[in-house]
Amino acid sequence: MKKRILSLATLSLFFSLSFTSCDNDEKKEESIETDPITFTKEGELYLIKASGDTLKKLDIELAESDYEHQTGLMYRESMEENQGMLFIYNSERVRNFYMKNTYISLDIIYYEADSTLVSIQKNTTPRDETSLPSEGPAQYILEVNGGLSDQWGLEQDDKFSLKKIE
């Protein structure tokens, strides 16, 4: 009886090995192709000096949902100089951002509920998980390429105006 069970086990093993792929030595690695994340214009944002002069017009992608807030500009390889992402929250409070999985340096510009500039985290380090807090309560956060806030001369008390595309 033991011999018969052993023979059945051996036969079973033989058949299972016989039906496996013979190409084990030449395994083909399949890479998963993903579509690049592309910019979607959802509005136009005007940067306005405290004096009322318009500094710059930007094409804006909006981050309004929890998912959009959490992913932001992660995994993007680049962004045009005239583009940015505006995070819109329901309330004003001190905000903390970080650069995890963000491949490009950004200026993170924090704004109050009335669109007054609170503070800027300039030239952030890609993929760094260090907290980058606002210096006061913020309801809107604008992300643009690193260094542009200095190039444009943005300062505390400057504002923005948003025109959403319907």
trRosetta pair geometry for C-beta under 8 A, 3 or more apart (Angstrom, degrees):
i j d omega theta_ij theta_ji phi_ij phi_ji
1 4 5.7 -53 -149 33 31 112
1 5 6.6 30 153 -17 65 103
2 5 5.8 -53 -149 36 34 109
2 6 6.2 34 152 -18 66 108
3 6 5.7 -56 -148 39 30 113
3 7 6.2 33 152 -22 64 107
4 7 5.6 -52 -146 35 31 113
4 8 6.5 32 153 -18 63 104
5 8 5.8 -53 -149 37 31 111
5 9 6.4 32 152 -19 64 106
6 9 5.7 -54 -148 37 31 112
6 10 6.3 31 153 -19 65 106
7 10 5.7 -54 -146 37 31 111
7 11 6.1 31 154 -19 65 108
8 11 5.6 -54 -143 39 30 112
8 12 6.1 35 155 -22 64 107
9 12 5.6 -52 -146 35 29 114
9 13 6.4 31 154 -19 63 105
10 13 5.8 -54 -150 35 30 112
10 14 6.4 35 151 -23 64 105
11 14 5.6 -51 -149 32 32 115
11 15 6.5 28 155 -15 65 105
12 15 6.0 -57 -149 37 30 107
12 16 6.4 25 155 -16 65 107
13 16 5.9 -57 -146 38 30 108
13 17 6.3 25 157 -15 65 109
14 17 6.0 -63 -151 40 27 106
14 18 6.2 30 152 -26 64 110
15 18 5.4 -52 -143 32 33 116
15 19 6.6 18 163 -10 65 108
16 19 6.4 -65 -150 40 29 101
16 20 7.1 38 152 -34 61 101
17 20 5.9 -48 -154 15 37 115
20 24 7.6 28 134 -56 113 115
21 24 6.1 136 96 -53 95 72
23 26 5.1 -67 -172 59 88 93
23 27 7.2 132 130 -77 90 46
24 27 6.7 -3 -165 -56 39 93
35 38 7.9 -54 150 -15 103 99
36 77 6.9 -47 -150 6 119 119
37 75 5.7 97 -2 102 138 103
37 76 5.3 -89 79 -89 120 78
39 59 7.5 77 156 114 130 120
39 61 5.9 -130 -157 -49 74 130
39 79 6.9 113 -76 -131 126 79
39 80 7.3 -63 -17 11 166 102
39 83 5.6 -44 -141 -153 152 152
40 61 5.4 90 64 -117 69 108
41 59 4.6 -54 -116 -175 110 113
41 60 7.1 79 -147 56 64 39
41 61 6.8 -85 -98 -73 27 70
41 83 8.0 -103 -89 -121 85 100
41 165 6.6 51 130 9 87 151
42 60 6.3 -72 63 102 76 75
42 61 5.5 82 12 -134 106 42
42 62 4.5 -90 90 2 143 100
42 164 6.6 -22 149 -149 80 78
42 165 5.7 -148 -172 42 34 100
43 59 7.8 145 84 -164 42 49
43 60 4.4 -30 75 67 89 112
43 62 6.2 64 6 -49 120 109
43 86 7.3 -51 66 31 130 134
43 162 5.6 14 160 -172 142 93
43 163 5.9 167 -164 86 89 49
43 164 4.4 -48 -96 -111 116 45
43 165 5.5 -154 -83 -4 47 79
44 57 6.0 -6 -176 -172 108 100
44 58 7.0 155 -159 78 57 46
44 59 6.4 -37 -103 -105 68 47
44 60 6.4 167 -102 10 14 99
44 162 7.5 154 82 -155 46 50
44 163 4.7 -6 58 58 92 103
44 165 7.4 85 -14 -47 80 96
45 57 7.4 152 79 -158 44 51
45 58 4.7 -18 61 61 95 100
45 60 4.5 79 -16 -49 110 135
45 84 6.7 -66 46 62 139 122
45 86 6.1 146 -69 -54 146 137
45 142 7.1 171 150 -117 164 129
45 160 5.4 -5 -176 -175 102 122
45 161 7.1 157 -157 78 54 45
45 162 5.2 -16 -104 -102 79 73
45 163 7.7 -166 -75 25 36 67
46 54 5.4 -48 -176 -137 114 111
46 56 7.4 170 -152 87 50 45
46 57 5.5 -21 -100 -102 74 71
46 58 7.8 -176 -78 20 27 74
46 160 6.4 152 77 -160 51 65
46 161 4.5 -8 54 55 106 96
46 162 7.9 -156 21 -70 71 31
46 163 7.8 47 -13 -6 101 100
47 54 7.1 108 75 -164 54 62
47 55 4.3 -51 99 60 104 111
47 56 4.5 19 35 50 118 88
47 57 7.9 -143 15 -70 76 27
47 58 7.1 60 -25 -11 99 109
47 152 6.4 22 104 162 160 146
47 154 6.6 -75 -169 -94 134 106
47 158 6.7 16 -179 156 86 127
47 160 5.7 -32 -102 -102 50 85
48 52 6.6 -19 -179 -149 109 28
48 53 7.0 159 -157 81 65 35
48 54 5.6 -39 -101 -101 74 56
48 55 6.7 -166 -91 4 19 88
48 158 6.4 167 87 -175 51 81
48 159 4.7 -22 69 72 106 85
48 160 6.4 162 15 -100 88 27
48 161 6.1 55 -22 -11 129 99
49 52 6.7 -32 76 34 82 24
49 53 4.5 9 34 56 121 87
49 54 7.8 -127 6 -65 82 10
49 55 5.9 112 -42 -49 86 104
49 153 7.9 -5 -96 107 109 109
49 155 7.8 36 -138 39 79 101
49 158 5.5 -52 -125 -119 35 99
50 155 7.3 -62 -14 81 114 105
50 157 4.3 21 -88 124 130 104
50 158 5.5 -90 -41 -85 73 49
50 159 7.2 108 -93 -10 51 88
54 57 7.3 16 170 -55 124 82
55 152 5.3 84 160 -179 131 107
55 153 6.9 -152 -132 62 134 94
55 154 7.3 171 95 -79 174 74
55 158 7.5 3 -12 -160 139 137
56 82 7.9 -152 179 -127 107 75
56 152 5.5 -56 -22 -131 137 133
57 82 7.4 14 96 -159 67 105
58 82 5.7 -175 -126 180 60 59
58 83 6.4 127 -171 -122 94 15
58 84 4.8 8 166 13 147 111
58 144 7.2 -92 -121 -99 152 119
59 80 7.8 25 48 73 118 124
59 82 5.9 58 10 128 92 91
59 83 5.1 -31 71 -104 94 72
59 84 7.7 148 78 25 49 65
60 83 7.5 157 -86 -159 31 59
60 84 5.7 -24 -109 73 75 82
60 85 7.0 122 -161 -118 72 24
60 86 5.0 6 -166 -4 128 112
60 162 7.0 -57 44 -134 164 98
61 83 7.3 28 -9 -175 97 102
61 84 7.6 -156 29 101 74 38
61 85 4.9 -32 71 -107 93 79
61 86 7.6 167 78 22 42 69
62 68 7.4 24 121 161 62 155
62 85 7.4 156 -99 -160 12 69
62 86 5.7 -28 -112 68 64 90
62 88 6.3 -10 -163 0 102 117
62 164 7.4 12 -52 -119 146 100
63 68 3.8 -173 -147 143 72 106
63 69 5.5 129 154 -77 113 47
63 71 7.9 -162 -129 66 121 73
63 72 5.8 -11 -92 -103 159 63
63 85 5.7 47 -20 170 110 110
63 86 7.0 -168 25 91 79 40
63 87 4.4 -27 72 -104 116 69
63 88 7.0 164 78 17 58 68
64 68 6.0 33 38 61 44 145
64 69 7.9 -65 119 -48 7 89
64 88 5.0 -7 -103 59 79 109
65 68 4.6 94 52 10 78 102
65 69 6.9 -135 96 -7 41 87
66 69 5.6 -54 -148 35 31 115
66 70 6.3 26 156 -17 65 108
67 70 5.9 -60 -150 38 29 108
67 71 6.3 4 162 0 67 113
68 71 6.3 -66 -136 48 28 95
68 72 7.2 88 166 -72 58 42
68 87 7.8 175 125 -119 96 78
69 72 7.0 7 -172 -56 25 85
69 87 6.0 87 -117 -147 77 114
69 89 7.5 74 -106 -86 134 88
71 74 5.0 -101 -169 33 67 118
71 75 7.8 -29 -172 16 101 108
72 85 6.2 134 -162 113 77 155
72 87 7.0 -32 -104 -74 102 117
72 97 7.8 67 -59 -145 168 116
72 102 7.2 -22 96 -88 115 119
72 143 6.7 75 -174 1 118 159
73 76 5.0 -64 -178 20 80 131
73 79 6.9 -38 -146 -54 133 138
73 85 5.6 -162 -57 3 102 148
73 102 5.6 59 92 -130 90 106
73 104 7.2 -70 143 49 129 106
73 106 6.9 132 58 -75 150 142
73 143 5.8 -136 -14 115 134 149
74 100 7.2 -12 -109 101 118 68
74 101 4.1 30 -152 109 110 107
74 102 5.3 -80 -100 -74 55 68
75 101 5.9 -13 -50 163 73 104
75 102 7.9 -60 -13 -101 35 40
75 103 6.9 49 -136 -12 17 113
76 79 6.2 43 139 -55 139 94
76 102 7.5 -2 40 -145 86 67
76 103 6.4 -154 76 41 48 104
76 104 6.4 -49 95 5 93 118
77 103 5.9 -26 -109 89 40 145
77 104 7.3 89 161 -48 21 109
78 104 6.2 120 -109 -78 36 141
79 83 5.1 -130 177 84 94 118
79 84 7.5 86 161 -90 139 38
79 104 6.3 -174 8 80 98 165
79 144 7.7 -152 112 -156 136 46
79 145 5.7 -166 77 -64 104 94
80 83 4.4 84 60 0 88 113
81 145 6.2 -63 -110 24 56 140
81 148 6.7 160 -153 -101 81 130
83 144 7.7 157 94 -128 48 77
84 142 5.5 16 158 -174 139 92
84 143 5.9 166 -165 81 85 50
84 144 4.3 -39 -101 -83 113 81
85 142 7.4 158 81 -154 46 48
85 143 4.7 -4 55 53 93 105
86 140 6.2 -15 -171 -167 97 103
86 141 7.3 155 -156 79 49 45
86 142 5.3 -16 -102 -100 75 74
86 143 8.0 -163 -74 21 31 69
86 162 6.8 170 141 -105 175 132
87 140 6.6 155 79 -158 64 48
87 141 4.2 0 48 54 116 96
87 142 7.7 -146 19 -66 74 30
87 143 7.5 59 -18 -12 101 101
88 139 7.6 14 -155 149 54 82
88 140 6.0 -5 -104 -109 59 83
89 92 7.6 138 89 -78 116 36
89 93 8.0 -90 124 30 152 87
89 95 7.5 -169 -19 -89 154 128
89 138 8.0 87 31 116 132 71
89 139 5.2 -136 64 -161 96 61
89 140 7.2 -152 21 -73 82 40
89 141 8.0 49 -15 -2 109 95
90 139 7.9 -109 85 -150 15 102
91 139 6.5 -124 131 -112 20 100
92 112 6.2 26 -134 -158 136 64
92 113 4.5 -76 -58 -46 130 104
92 137 4.4 64 153 157 97 115
92 138 6.4 -165 -149 96 77 9
92 139 4.2 -55 -86 -55 76 99
93 137 5.3 -44 -118 -134 17 89
93 138 7.4 -46 71 47 34 54
93 139 8.0 83 11 -79 53 64
94 133 6.0 8 172 -169 104 111
94 134 5.5 -161 -151 63 61 96
94 136 6.9 -111 -94 169 81 15
94 137 5.9 -66 -53 -90 54 49
94 138 7.1 62 -127 15 27 85
95 110 6.2 178 49 -122 117 119
95 133 6.9 159 88 -149 44 61
95 134 4.8 55 46 -8 81 119
95 138 4.8 -71 6 63 118 114
95 141 6.0 -122 109 -61 161 131
96 131 4.8 -25 -165 -160 119 105
96 132 6.7 133 -161 62 61 45
96 133 4.7 -28 -97 -92 80 77
96 134 7.7 -114 -67 3 44 72
97 108 5.3 -158 57 -147 148 158
97 121 7.2 -158 60 37 113 151
97 131 7.8 123 65 -159 31 55
97 132 4.9 -37 71 67 80 104
97 133 8.0 161 20 -85 61 29
97 141 6.7 150 -50 -178 135 157
98 128 7.0 -122 -171 105 85 66
98 129 5.1 33 173 -153 139 45
98 130 6.4 166 -129 70 100 34
98 131 5.8 -55 -73 -98 104 40
98 132 6.1 153 -88 7 47 92
99 102 4.4 -101 -164 50 71 119
99 106 7.3 179 -107 26 105 109
99 124 5.2 170 -69 149 132 123
99 125 6.1 -176 46 83 162 57
99 126 5.8 -149 164 -140 132 26
99 127 5.9 -39 122 2 101 10
99 128 4.7 43 54 51 122 70
99 129 7.1 -117 56 -73 67 33
99 130 7.8 9 20 44 98 72
99 132 7.5 63 -31 -14 88 133
100 127 6.7 42 -131 -150 33 47
100 128 7.9 -92 -63 85 51 26
100 129 5.0 42 -69 -96 98 87
101 127 6.8 66 -58 -111 19 73
102 106 6.8 -46 158 -11 140 124
102 124 7.7 13 97 108 137 129
102 126 5.8 -133 102 -139 73 71
102 127 6.7 -160 56 -61 59 44
103 126 5.4 31 -162 -156 24 132
103 127 7.1 33 -96 -48 47 94
104 126 6.1 92 7 -91 5 119
104 145 6.7 -59 153 -122 125 77
104 146 7.3 -161 152 -5 79 102
105 123 5.5 -3 175 -158 128 56
105 124 5.6 169 -155 65 67 60
105 125 6.9 -11 -109 -101 92 22
105 126 5.8 -82 -64 -42 60 88
105 145 7.1 57 86 -171 75 63
105 146 3.1 -32 125 -12 102 149
105 147 7.4 50 112 -14 124 90
106 124 4.9 -9 56 34 75 119
106 143 4.9 -17 -167 -164 138 97
106 144 6.7 133 -157 70 80 32
106 145 6.7 -89 -115 -128 53 20
106 146 5.4 -42 -27 -59 5 79
107 120 5.9 -8 -177 -172 101 110
107 121 7.0 166 -160 84 49 54
107 122 5.2 -3 -118 -121 92 57
107 123 6.8 7 -78 -39 77 43
107 124 7.4 174 -85 -9 26 91
107 143 7.3 159 77 -150 50 49
107 144 5.3 -15 55 64 99 86
107 145 7.2 22 8 93 90 31
107 146 5.6 134 -38 -119 72 42
107 147 6.8 -147 -45 11 115 23
107 148 5.7 -133 15 50 136 81
107 149 4.2 -174 176 -12 158 114
107 150 7.9 -166 -94 -7 145 76
108 120 6.9 152 78 -159 51 56
108 121 4.2 3 53 52 104 105
108 124 6.3 48 -14 -41 105 135
108 132 5.8 97 46 125 150 136
108 141 6.2 -8 -173 -174 89 109
108 142 7.7 155 -159 80 42 48
108 143 5.6 -13 -105 -100 68 80
109 117 6.5 -48 -178 -133 102 102
109 119 8.0 -169 -149 98 48 39
109 120 5.0 -12 -105 -108 70 89
109 141 6.9 149 76 -162 50 56
109 142 4.3 -18 62 62 108 97
109 143 7.5 -175 20 -76 77 31
109 144 7.1 16 -4 11 119 102
109 149 6.0 161 -76 -95 116 132
109 154 6.7 -44 -120 148 136 159
110 117 7.4 101 81 -161 54 59
110 118 4.4 -55 107 60 101 112
110 119 5.1 9 47 55 117 73
110 120 7.2 -158 17 -78 76 39
110 121 7.9 64 -21 -7 103 88
110 134 3.7 137 -134 -117 169 115
110 135 7.3 164 62 24 142 69
110 136 7.6 157 119 58 132 70
110 138 3.8 -81 -173 -96 102 153
110 140 7.7 139 -162 85 44 55
110 141 5.6 -18 -103 -107 61 82
111 115 5.3 -7 174 -147 133 40
111 116 6.4 146 -158 69 79 31
111 117 5.7 -46 -100 -96 77 43
111 118 6.2 175 -109 -3 18 91
111 138 5.9 93 59 -149 33 95
111 139 6.8 -60 97 57 77 70
111 140 4.1 -20 65 70 113 101
111 141 7.1 -169 20 -79 80 33
111 142 6.9 51 -15 -9 117 100
111 159 7.6 91 -141 -140 122 54
111 160 6.4 -69 -97 20 159 112
112 115 7.0 -54 69 16 70 12
112 116 4.6 0 35 54 116 89
112 117 8.0 -56 3 6 83 6
112 118 5.6 120 -45 -58 79 105
112 136 7.3 -23 -79 109 98 114
112 137 6.4 60 -119 96 82 85
112 138 6.3 -89 -82 -114 38 50
112 139 6.4 40 174 13 31 96
112 140 7.9 -7 67 29 18 90
113 137 7.9 -14 -22 127 92 111
113 139 4.4 67 -86 0 64 147
113 140 7.9 131 -105 -9 30 93
114 159 7.7 -57 127 -124 78 118
115 140 6.6 4 -107 34 64 147
115 159 4.6 66 120 -161 101 92
115 160 5.0 -127 -170 52 114 70
115 161 7.1 71 171 -74 165 45
115 162 7.9 -156 -106 -10 134 96
116 157 5.9 -21 -163 -132 103 42
116 158 7.7 137 -154 74 55 30
116 159 5.6 -38 -94 -91 49 86
117 120 7.4 -6 -175 -48 115 94
117 154 6.5 177 -120 175 163 103
117 155 7.0 133 81 102 146 34
117 156 5.5 -147 100 -131 100 36
117 157 6.2 -46 52 22 91 16
117 158 4.6 23 -1 58 134 76
117 159 6.8 -132 -20 -77 82 34
117 160 7.9 94 -62 -21 87 90
118 134 5.4 33 103 -175 136 113
118 135 6.0 -177 150 59 93 82
118 136 4.6 -139 -159 58 120 101
118 137 7.2 -153 -109 72 152 41
118 138 5.2 -119 21 -81 150 99
118 156 7.2 6 -169 -131 14 89
119 134 5.4 147 49 -160 114 65
119 135 3.6 110 -51 14 151 108
119 136 6.7 135 -15 17 111 83
119 138 7.9 -96 35 -63 86 129
119 156 7.1 3 -84 -94 50 100
120 149 5.1 166 -155 159 153 168
120 154 6.6 111 -64 102 148 123
121 124 5.9 44 131 -71 107 104
121 132 4.2 59 -134 -179 168 119
122 146 7.0 101 177 -153 59 79
122 147 7.3 82 -173 -81 97 37
122 149 6.0 -118 -105 55 98 125
122 150 6.7 60 -141 -34 138 106
123 146 4.3 86 -115 -171 52 115
123 147 5.7 54 -81 -58 96 72
124 128 7.0 -146 172 47 87 118
124 132 6.2 -31 -111 -85 122 159
124 146 6.2 -137 31 -94 63 115
125 128 4.0 55 87 -17 106 137
125 130 7.6 49 49 30 117 117
134 137 7.3 59 104 -153 136 4
134 138 4.3 -151 -112 -11 171 129
134 141 7.7 -119 -68 -96 121 106
138 141 6.1 72 142 -69 134 85
140 160 7.5 -126 117 54 149 129
142 160 6.9 129 -51 -48 145 163
144 148 4.7 -82 126 61 125 140
144 149 6.9 138 62 -49 123 81
145 148 5.2 88 70 -25 81 121
147 150 5.9 -57 -166 40 54 108
147 151 6.0 55 142 -24 79 109
148 151 5.1 -55 -142 40 40 116
148 152 5.9 28 161 -11 73 109
149 152 6.1 -59 -142 45 26 102
149 154 4.3 -67 -162 40 83 126
150 153 7.4 34 -176 -74 32 35
150 154 7.7 -70 -62 34 25 83
154 158 5.5 -119 -152 45 72 155
155 158 5.5 109 59 -24 61 110
